[in-house]
């Protein structure tokens, strides 16, 4: 087993006060909580957990801040063709984003994961093989997460510091023990354009522009071509409202991921 310890950060002060995160981030701005619903194939649909509390520092879905910041997040990659297109779009917009990557995809496309990090974006942990973790025991849960952390470390030279559960399916107990044992908060969202249903680029753009506000964490999936096609108009529309794009670490008040130095320590 490996553990990662952080050396003193080299960056400046955090953009957002973390006190605001712990003091009430999970209030979710009154967001409705949706039950986990099974599809015809037996796989859960993407939904916020139905056991979210109003004061739960292990779980973050949006942030109450005064700055005009928004966190765009992209799940399930890296994708060999869509992710490079998206990276080009983000560079053109001078936008930083967070990519919640699946471990076995990182292992398959490590150079693409490295490009994400090298271009200033953050990488988060999205499990090794995208199972519904809410039905897994602790050992299986940790295997899914730790194996992915190691793959990201091997590809980029740094471990992920946040986790997003596949489908949003992660119990309160799991969120708490992950936070306690791995120091990783669970990052959810307050804007879901339901791009995983493939509604087309115009619908994805419309839903994000309608739902996003300062402090929002936007869920999307760069494995879908329509989602990537939607990004130029989406990013332009949000920027036109004065919103600036930052990674998840920044919006919750931590230093930029690239400004943190880690060392790996083998533990028993």
C-alpha positions as CSV (number, residue, x, y, z in Angstrom):
1,X,0.0,0.0,0.0
2,X,1.2,3.5,-0.7
3,X,0.5,6.8,1.0
4,X,1.2,10.3,-0.2
5,X,2.5,13.1,2.0
6,X,2.5,16.7,0.9
7,X,5.6,18.9,1.0
8,X,5.0,22.6,1.8
9,X,3.1,24.1,-1.1
10,X,4.9,26.5,-3.4
11,X,1.9,28.6,-4.5
12,X,0.3,31.7,-3.0
13,X,-2.7,31.9,-0.8
14,X,-5.9,29.9,-1.6
15,X,-8.4,31.6,-3.8
16,X,-11.4,30.8,-1.6
17,X,-11.6,30.5,2.1
18,X,-11.9,26.8,3.2
19,X,-13.9,28.0,6.2
20,X,-16.7,28.6,3.8
21,X,-16.5,25.1,2.5
22,X,-16.6,23.4,5.9
23,X,-19.1,25.8,7.3
24,X,-21.9,25.0,4.9
25,X,-20.9,23.9,1.4
26,X,-23.0,20.8,1.4
27,X,-26.2,22.9,1.9
28,X,-26.3,22.6,-1.9
29,X,-28.3,25.8,-2.3
30,X,-31.5,23.9,-1.7
31,X,-30.8,21.3,-4.4
32,X,-33.3,18.5,-4.5
33,X,-31.9,15.1,-3.6
34,X,-32.7,12.4,-6.1
35,X,-32.9,8.7,-5.4
36,X,-30.6,6.2,-7.1
37,X,-32.7,4.8,-10.0
38,X,-31.8,1.7,-11.9
39,X,-31.8,1.6,-15.7
40,X,-33.3,-1.3,-17.7
41,X,-29.8,-2.7,-17.8
42,X,-29.6,-2.7,-14.1
43,X,-27.0,0.1,-13.9
44,X,-27.8,3.2,-11.8
45,X,-28.5,6.5,-13.4
46,X,-26.4,9.4,-12.3
47,X,-27.9,11.2,-9.4
48,X,-27.0,12.9,-6.2
49,X,-26.9,10.6,-3.1
50,X,-30.2,10.7,-1.1
51,X,-28.4,10.9,2.2
52,X,-26.5,14.2,1.8
53,X,-26.4,16.3,5.0
54,X,-26.4,20.0,5.3
55,X,-23.1,20.0,7.3
56,X,-20.9,17.4,5.8
57,X,-17.3,18.5,5.2
58,X,-16.5,15.2,3.5
59,X,-18.8,16.0,0.6
60,X,-18.9,19.1,-1.6
61,X,-21.4,19.8,-4.4
62,X,-21.0,23.6,-4.7
63,X,-19.3,26.4,-2.9
64,X,-20.7,29.7,-1.4
65,X,-18.2,32.3,-2.6
66,X,-18.2,35.9,-3.5
67,X,-15.8,35.5,-6.5
68,X,-17.2,34.9,-9.9
69,X,-15.7,31.4,-10.2
70,X,-17.1,28.1,-11.6
71,X,-15.6,24.7,-11.8
72,X,-16.1,22.7,-15.0
73,X,-15.6,19.0,-14.5
74,X,-15.4,16.2,-17.0
75,X,-15.8,12.5,-16.1
76,X,-15.0,9.1,-17.4
77,X,-12.0,9.9,-19.6
78,X,-9.5,10.2,-20.9
79,X,-10.9,9.6,-24.3
80,X,-8.4,9.2,-27.1
81,X,-10.2,11.7,-29.5
82,X,-12.6,13.7,-27.5
83,X,-10.3,14.7,-24.7
84,X,-7.6,16.2,-27.0
85,X,-10.3,18.3,-28.7
86,X,-11.6,19.5,-25.4
87,X,-8.1,20.4,-24.2
88,X,-7.6,22.5,-27.3
89,X,-10.9,24.3,-26.6
90,X,-10.0,24.9,-23.0
91,X,-6.6,26.3,-24.0
92,X,-8.3,28.7,-26.4
93,X,-10.6,29.9,-23.7
94,X,-7.7,30.1,-21.1
95,X,-9.9,27.9,-18.9
96,X,-8.8,25.5,-16.2
97,X,-11.0,22.4,-15.6
98,X,-11.0,19.2,-13.5
99,X,-11.0,15.8,-15.1
100,X,-12.3,12.9,-13.1
101,X,-10.5,10.0,-14.8
102,X,-11.1,6.3,-14.7
103,X,-8.0,4.4,-13.6
104,X,-8.0,1.7,-16.3
105,X,-8.3,4.5,-19.0
106,X,-5.3,6.3,-17.4
107,X,-3.3,3.1,-17.6
108,X,-4.3,2.8,-21.3
109,X,-3.6,6.4,-22.2
110,X,-1.0,7.7,-19.7
111,X,0.4,10.3,-22.1
112,X,-3.1,11.9,-22.5
113,X,-3.4,12.0,-18.7
114,X,0.0,13.7,-18.5
115,X,-1.1,16.2,-21.1
116,X,-4.1,17.1,-19.0
117,X,-1.9,17.8,-16.0
118,X,0.8,19.5,-18.1
119,X,-1.7,22.0,-19.5
120,X,-2.7,23.2,-16.0
121,X,-5.8,21.2,-15.4
122,X,-6.5,19.1,-12.3
123,X,-7.1,15.3,-12.3
124,X,-9.4,13.7,-9.8
125,X,-10.1,10.0,-8.9
126,X,-13.1,8.4,-10.5
127,X,-12.4,4.8,-9.6
128,X,-10.6,2.1,-11.5
129,X,-13.5,0.6,-13.5
130,X,-16.6,2.7,-12.8
131,X,-18.7,0.4,-10.6
132,X,-21.5,1.4,-8.4
133,X,-19.4,1.6,-5.2
134,X,-22.4,2.0,-2.9
135,X,-22.8,-1.8,-2.9
136,X,-19.1,-2.6,-2.4
137,X,-17.4,-3.4,0.9
138,X,-14.5,-1.3,2.2
139,X,-11.7,-3.4,0.8
140,X,-13.2,-3.4,-2.8
141,X,-13.8,0.4,-2.5
142,X,-10.3,1.1,-1.4
143,X,-8.9,-1.1,-4.2
144,X,-10.9,0.8,-6.8
145,X,-9.7,4.2,-5.5
146,X,-6.1,3.3,-4.5
147,X,-5.4,1.6,-7.8
148,X,-6.6,4.7,-9.7
149,X,-4.5,7.0,-7.5
150,X,-1.4,5.0,-8.3
151,X,-2.1,5.1,-12.0
152,X,-2.5,8.9,-11.9
153,X,0.6,9.2,-9.9
154,X,2.6,7.1,-12.4
155,X,1.2,9.1,-15.4
156,X,1.6,12.6,-13.9
157,X,3.9,12.5,-10.9
158,X,1.2,13.6,-8.5
159,X,-1.8,11.9,-6.8
160,X,-5.4,13.1,-7.1
161,X,-6.7,14.9,-4.0
162,X,-10.4,14.6,-4.6
163,X,-12.8,11.8,-5.5
164,X,-16.0,11.6,-7.5
165,X,-18.0,8.4,-7.2
166,X,-19.3,6.8,-10.4
167,X,-23.0,7.6,-10.8
168,X,-22.8,9.7,-7.6
169,X,-23.4,6.4,-5.8
170,X,-21.5,6.6,-2.6
171,X,-23.0,6.2,0.9
172,X,-22.5,8.8,3.7
173,X,-20.4,6.2,5.6
174,X,-18.2,5.7,2.6
175,X,-17.7,9.4,2.1
176,X,-16.7,9.9,5.7
177,X,-14.2,7.0,5.9
178,X,-12.6,8.0,2.6
179,X,-12.2,11.5,3.9
180,X,-10.8,10.2,7.2
181,X,-8.5,7.6,5.8
182,X,-7.3,9.1,2.5
183,X,-7.9,12.8,3.2
184,X,-10.0,13.0,0.0
185,X,-13.3,14.8,-0.1
186,X,-16.1,13.5,-2.3
187,X,-16.8,16.1,-5.0
188,X,-20.4,16.0,-6.4
189,X,-22.1,18.8,-8.5
190,X,-24.9,21.3,-8.5
191,X,-25.3,21.4,-12.3
192,X,-26.0,18.3,-14.3
193,X,-26.8,18.8,-18.0
194,X,-27.7,15.1,-18.3
195,X,-25.2,14.9,-21.2
196,X,-24.9,11.2,-20.3
197,X,-28.3,10.8,-22.0
198,X,-26.8,12.3,-25.2
199,X,-29.4,15.0,-25.8
200,X,-27.2,16.9,-28.3
201,X,-24.8,19.8,-28.0
202,X,-27.5,22.5,-28.0
203,X,-29.3,21.0,-25.0
204,X,-26.0,20.5,-23.1
205,X,-25.2,24.2,-23.6
206,X,-28.6,25.4,-22.6
207,X,-28.8,23.3,-19.5
208,X,-25.4,24.4,-18.2
209,X,-26.0,28.1,-19.0
210,X,-29.3,27.9,-17.2
211,X,-28.0,26.2,-14.1
212,X,-24.5,27.5,-13.5
213,X,-23.8,30.4,-11.1
214,X,-20.7,31.5,-9.2
215,X,-19.6,28.7,-6.9
216,X,-21.1,26.0,-9.2
217,X,-19.5,22.6,-9.9
218,X,-20.7,21.5,-13.3
219,X,-20.9,17.8,-14.2
220,X,-20.2,16.7,-17.7
221,X,-18.6,13.8,-19.6
222,X,-15.9,14.3,-22.3
223,X,-16.4,10.7,-23.5
224,X,-19.4,12.0,-25.4
225,X,-18.8,13.9,-28.6
226,X,-21.9,16.0,-28.2
227,X,-20.6,17.3,-24.8
228,X,-17.3,18.4,-26.3
229,X,-19.1,20.0,-29.3
230,X,-21.1,22.0,-26.8
231,X,-18.1,23.5,-25.0
232,X,-17.2,26.4,-27.2
233,X,-20.6,28.0,-26.9
234,X,-20.9,26.9,-23.2
235,X,-17.6,28.3,-22.2
236,X,-18.2,31.5,-24.2
237,X,-21.6,32.0,-22.6
238,X,-20.3,31.6,-19.1
239,X,-17.3,33.8,-19.7
240,X,-19.7,36.4,-21.2
241,X,-21.4,36.5,-17.8
242,X,-18.2,37.3,-16.1
243,X,-17.5,33.8,-14.7
244,X,-13.9,32.5,-14.5
245,X,-13.0,28.9,-14.8
246,X,-10.9,27.3,-12.1
247,X,-10.2,23.7,-11.0
248,X,-12.0,22.1,-8.1
249,X,-9.1,22.5,-5.6
250,X,-9.2,26.3,-6.3
251,X,-12.9,26.7,-5.9
252,X,-12.9,24.9,-2.5
253,X,-10.0,27.1,-1.3
254,X,-7.0,24.8,-1.7
255,X,-3.8,25.6,-3.6
256,X,-3.7,24.7,-7.3
257,X,-3.0,21.0,-7.8
258,X,0.2,21.8,-9.8
259,X,1.5,24.0,-6.9
260,X,1.4,21.1,-4.4
261,X,4.4,18.8,-4.1
262,X,3.9,15.2,-2.9
263,X,6.2,12.3,-2.0
264,X,5.2,8.7,-2.1
265,X,5.7,6.5,1.0
266,X,5.2,2.8,1.1
267,X,3.2,1.7,4.2
268,X,2.3,-1.8,5.5
